[in-house]
Each structure stands twice: as C-alpha cells, then as structure tokens.
Amino acid sequence: MKSLGIIILGAGASSRMGQPKLLLPWGDTTVIGHLISQWSELDVAQIVIVVRPNDSALAAELDRLKFPKHDRITNPHPERGMFSSIVCAANWPGWRKDLLRWAIALGDQPHLKTETLRRLLNFSALNLDAISRPAFEGRTAHPVILPQPVFEELKTSQAATLKEFLNLAHSRSVQHVINDPGLTLDLDTHEDYIKAKGLNKPYEKTGA
C-alpha cells in the first residue's frame, strides 16, 4: 500500500450528534485515534486529516496522538460541505510525490472492520486505473479510492458533491461487494454511535 494516500474527512460540524464525533470514545482511545491506528496498521504511505479552522479540541487530540501537524489540512470553508474538504485535499501541496491512489475516508466510520478496508485496498490494487468502491446489499459506500488522473481532476472540479464528481469523472468505476453492514452506517446521531459500537464489540467502552 506504499503508493496510497489516505484522506480522513474531519471538518464536519457534528451538528446532529451534538458533540464532536471524532472525539467520541472508541475502545481505549477516540474515534480519530482509532481511525489513525487502523489506517497505520494497513501500512499506507501517507495519512492526512482535513480539519476545520480553529478546531482547538481536535487539534489537542491530534497533538496527544502525536499526529504530525504537517499532515493536517485546514478547509477554510467547511460550511460548503464535505466535497469542499475533498477539493482542498486534492489541491494540497504536501502529498508525497510517489502516490498513485488516494482513499477518501469518512471520519465517522470507526466501526468498519480492518479486514474490510484491507480487502478494498487489495481490490483497488488490481484496478489501478479505476475508481474503486465497496458495496453492501446493492449500495455503494465509502471509502472511495481514486486513481491519480481522477484525483487530478478534483483540483478544478465544478461539481457540487462527490457523487456528482464521480458520475462525471473520466474513468471506469468498479465495485467490490463486501459483507460488512457497517459500510452503510455513519455516526450522525447518538443512536448511530450506539449501533456502531454494537457492530464492533471489541471497541465498546462501558459508559461511553
């Protein structure tokens, strides 16, 4: 996976959750701590996190986790939505020059199994020229893996959403069916958080 860069989207406002999702307890760490550890375990080339301006709580947690400051991207306009963070990441000059693929990972899916991610990455490695996505019960999901030419298209895209961009991208798209119910769950509400912990019992924390 040495040619793969990971973009963790962490600039959302967590308005429906009512508290920062990335800072919620997850096992013996936080959601963001688990995500960083999980992607690191998969031995990818570079992990970056897109953050909101002046998010001191997340910055403090990333400092505690010893996550490098030079791998944090600030989205100056997070109110424009998730796709604005993705475009910021595409235009960021700090990427390693030897990367060939980029995975766009939601910041609120700590419940995905590591084996699910590994299977998706291996599938993508067999389809280097294609947009690769996992699928479960007929629904496509995240993470989305983009080949270099498509990632370059992001820089000047006029699309309003990632879905629109993917529909317009000049690349074939492939799906890998994976039996992981967590693929269709995001942590939007506290009920989602409780459900996600139920999907991944080893990461439950009493009283969280």
C-alpha positions in Angstrom: 0.0 0.0 0.0 3.0 2.2 -0.3 1.5 4.2 -3.2 -1.7 5.0 -1.3 -2.6 8.2 0.4 -5.5 8.4 2.9 -7.7 11.5 3.4 -9.7 11.4 6.6 -12.5 13.9 6.5 -12.7 15.6 9.9 -14.1 19.1 9.1 -17.7 18.4 9.7 -19.7 20.3 12.4 -21.3 17.2 14.0 -24.5 19.2 14.3 -26.8 16.2 14.6 -24.6 14.4 17.0 -24.4 17.5 19.3 -20.8 16.9 20.1 -17.6 16.3 18.1 -17.8 12.9 16.5 -14.1 12.4 16.1 -13.6 12.9 19.8 -16.1 10.3 21.0 -14.7 7.4 23.0 -13.8 4.3 21.0 -12.2 1.5 22.8 -9.2 2.8 24.7 -8.9 5.9 22.5 -11.2 8.2 20.5 -12.8 7.8 17.1 -10.0 9.7 15.4 -7.4 7.8 17.4 -8.8 4.5 16.2 -9.0 5.6 12.6 -5.4 6.7 12.5 -4.3 3.5 14.2 -6.4 1.4 11.8 -5.0 3.0 8.6 -1.5 2.9 10.0 -1.9 -0.8 10.6 -2.7 -1.2 6.9 0.8 0.3 6.1 -0.3 3.0 3.8 2.1 5.7 2.5 0.6 8.8 4.0 -2.4 9.8 6.1 -3.8 13.3 6.2 -6.8 14.7 8.1 -8.9 17.6 6.9 -9.9 19.9 9.8 -12.0 23.0 10.5 -10.2 26.3 11.2 -9.5 26.9 14.8 -10.8 23.5 16.0 -8.8 23.6 19.2 -10.3 20.4 20.7 -9.5 18.3 17.7 -6.0 19.9 17.4 -5.4 19.0 21.1 -6.4 15.4 20.5 -4.2 15.1 17.4 -1.3 16.5 19.4 -2.0 13.9 22.1 -1.9 11.2 19.5 1.3 12.7 18.1 -0.2 13.1 14.7 2.1 15.3 12.6 1.0 18.9 12.2 2.3 18.8 8.6 -0.2 16.2 7.7 -3.2 18.3 8.7 -5.1 20.2 6.0 -7.4 23.2 7.1 -10.5 23.6 5.0 -11.1 27.4 5.2 -14.8 27.0 4.2 -16.1 23.8 5.9 -19.7 25.2 5.7 -19.6 24.4 2.0 -19.8 20.7 2.8 -17.8 17.5 2.5 -16.8 17.9 -1.1 -15.1 21.2 -0.3 -12.8 19.3 2.0 -12.0 16.8 -0.7 -11.1 19.5 -3.2 -8.9 21.1 -0.5 -7.1 17.8 -0.1 -6.6 17.5 -3.9 -5.0 20.9 -4.1 -2.8 20.4 -1.0 0.9 20.6 -1.9 2.1 18.3 0.9 1.4 15.0 -0.7 4.3 12.5 -1.3 5.3 12.5 -5.0 5.2 8.8 -5.3 1.5 8.3 -4.6 -0.7 6.7 -7.3 -4.0 6.3 -5.4 -6.0 8.2 -2.8 -8.7 6.9 -0.5 -11.4 9.3 0.7 -12.4 8.0 4.2 -15.2 9.4 6.3 -14.3 10.5 9.8 -17.3 8.7 11.3 -16.8 5.1 10.3 -14.6 3.7 13.0 -16.8 0.6 13.1 -15.5 -0.7 9.7 -13.6 -3.9 10.0 -9.9 -3.7 9.2 -10.3 -6.7 7.0 -13.0 -4.8 5.0 -10.5 -2.0 4.4 -7.8 -4.4 3.5 -10.0 -6.2 1.0 -10.9 -3.0 -0.6 -7.3 -1.8 -0.9 -6.3 -5.2 -2.4 -9.1 -4.9 -4.9 -8.1 -1.4 -5.8 -4.5 -2.6 -6.4 -5.9 -4.9 -9.1 -7.8 -2.0 -10.7 -5.2 0.8 -10.6 -6.9 2.8 -13.4 -10.4 2.7 -11.9 -12.4 4.4 -9.2 -12.9 1.6 -6.6 -15.8 1.5 -4.1 -17.1 -1.1 -1.6 -20.7 -2.2 -1.9 -23.1 -3.9 0.5 -26.6 -5.1 -0.3 -26.6 -3.2 -3.6 -25.4 0.1 -2.1 -22.1 1.7 -2.8 -20.2 3.1 0.2 -17.0 4.7 1.5 -14.1 4.7 1.4 -13.8 5.7 -2.3 -10.4 5.1 -3.9 -9.3 7.4 -6.7 -6.5 6.8 -9.2 -4.1 9.6 -9.9 -5.8 11.0 -13.0 -9.1 11.3 -11.3 -7.5 12.8 -8.2 -6.0 15.5 -10.5 -9.5 16.2 -11.9 -10.7 17.1 -8.4 -8.4 20.2 -8.3 -10.6 22.1 -10.8 -13.9 20.3 -10.5 -17.0 22.4 -10.6 -19.1 19.5 -9.2 -21.3 20.3 -6.2 -20.9 16.9 -4.5 -18.6 13.9 -4.5 -21.5 11.8 -6.1 -21.8 14.3 -9.0 -18.0 14.4 -9.4 -17.8 10.6 -9.6 -20.5 10.5 -12.2 -18.6 12.9 -14.4 -15.1 11.6 -13.8 -13.2 10.3 -16.9 -12.5 6.9 -15.5 -14.2 3.5 -15.2 -15.7 2.6 -11.9 -15.6 -0.7 -10.2 -17.3 -2.1 -7.1 -16.2 -4.7 -4.6 -19.0 -6.4 -2.7 -18.0 -6.9 0.9 -20.2 -8.4 3.6 -19.8 -5.7 6.3 -23.1 -4.0 7.4 -21.0 -1.1 8.8 -20.4 0.1 5.3 -23.9 1.7 5.2 -23.7 3.3 8.7 -22.4 6.8 9.5 -22.2 8.3 13.0 -24.7 11.1 12.5 -26.7 10.7 15.8 -26.1 9.2 19.2 -28.3 6.3 18.2 -25.9 5.6 15.3 -23.0 5.7 17.7 -24.5 3.1 19.9 -25.4 0.9 16.9 -21.8 1.2 15.6 -20.4 0.1 18.9 -22.7 -2.9 18.7 -21.3 -3.8 15.3 -17.8 -3.9 16.7 -17.9 -5.3 20.2 -14.1 -5.2 20.9 -14.2 -1.4 20.7 -17.1 -0.8 23.1 -16.3 1.2 26.2 -18.6 0.9 29.2 -20.3 4.2 29.9 -19.3 5.8 26.6 
